[in-house]
């Protein structure tokens, strides 16, 4: 396995939360690191693989909670690497899927710091799979669109082509979309997506307390509120959600919330 050189940074995907879904290379990196800067991970058990004596720093962001600015996080990565340390930046899911890994990689490149990318299993595919929802399915969904449910100000991202999103792919997967679910549904319906389109809201993907609420696009906001679905949560929109009832019946899956019609 590749040697982790002093003075370098590895941007590591921790997967959706279940530590058993870490890659072997992620475990390898954690076992060599001098410093680990980690997000507000759903599965803190991943940190159990960190080398004994390594410095562990929480730098994650949570909505409505104090957090380090992104520029400060990037500066810390550069500073620790320049001090000759082996630095792991541990990020939930995959570093390059709504994880700001690209921003941190650019900061390292501009500072002349050598770095490695270790991809992680994204919640955008793992969460639906564990709920019995294939994001693609022959004859039903041959394309999938991933989008974020909020921007830096906490609202839906501006400047998106909602008509293209509504009609461009049979399956949509929205990350971090629980608080903007109402606005998301309104935008999609206004752009022509059928209000009867099946929707799944998947909370705490891959963890023992994962919950999945199935509903429709038109009823999703009220259904999620009534079910008290917790965050972090993914929203899956499309006919593939209808497969969950059959596929989940044959799986050892986490608890599913009641179906809302």
Secondary structure, 3 states (H helix, E strand, C coil): CCCCCCCCEEEEECECCCHHHCCHHHHHHHCCCCEEEECCCCCHHHHHHCCCCCEEEECCCCCCCCCCCHHHHHHHHHHHHHCCCCEEEEECECCCCCCCHHHHHHHHHHHCCCEEEECCCCHHHHHHHHCCCCCCECCCECCEEEEECCCCCCCCCCCCCHHHHHHHCCEEEEECCCCCHHHHHHHHHHCCCCCCCEEEEEECCCCCCCEEEEEECCCHHHHHHHHCCCCCEEEEECHHHHHHHHHHHCCCCCCECCCCC
